[in-house]
Amino acid sequence: NAGVTQTPKFQVLKTGQSMTLQCAQDMNHEYMSWYRQDPGMGLRLIHYSVGAGITDQGEVPNGYNVSRSTTEDFPLRLLSAAPSQTSVYFCASRRTGGFQETQYFGPGTRLLVL
Amino acid sequence: QKEVEQDPGPLSVPEGAIVSLNCTYSNSAFQYFMWYRQYSRKGPELLMYTYSSGNKEDGRFTAQVDKSSKYISLFIRDSQPSDSATYLCATMNTGNQFYFGTGTSLTVIP
């Protein structure tokens, strides 16, 4: 059971480039989400999904796209990278239901946009 | 106003000390509260959760919620160097959206 996996671990982009951050989970969780973590700002929700084919925006969605074609995968796309998107990105998954359902986080992707 | 506010610290204590970590939240409708621990260069992991007001104890850790003052706390007794990490408080709304504090960095000195 690998849990939540993220690739790549680290990426450097130039302004205007696009890329996809991959996230996969093998726990058959319905709920998946993407966060960014910045110093002094904490974890902020970018997008989330409550099941395959269903996505919704979080607190800071601008500049990011997501799709959920399968239960296991939830990729995050940066359409045209900007320096303001330099951050650490975490993917998370949990079973839907009560608050007692644990949210599991991946190891993170560190992104630097020059 | 952010949904959850947390003192970022850093906090440095000697081994064996009692540690108190605190957060405030803005929306009185929140009923679910969590504490996550995050080691350096790792993803957060759930430490404890509580529902509504009251205390919950798990070993050396106690989570406390005071809904009248919108205050949530985490106490660590007999702190150990392995407790050195960043601690994030969080709450969840009825739509399954999570709101996190900025995290408090804790160092326990042997």
Interface residues (C-beta under 8 A of the other chain):
Chain A: V4 Y31 S33 Y35 G40 M41 G42 L43 R44 L45 Y48 V50 G58 F90 A92 T96 F99 Q100 T102 Q103 Y104 F105 G106 P107 G108
Chain B: V4 Q6 P8 Q31 Y32 M34 R41 K42 G43 P44 E45 L46 Y49 Y51 L88 A90 M92 N96 Q97 F98 Y99 F100 G101 T102 G103
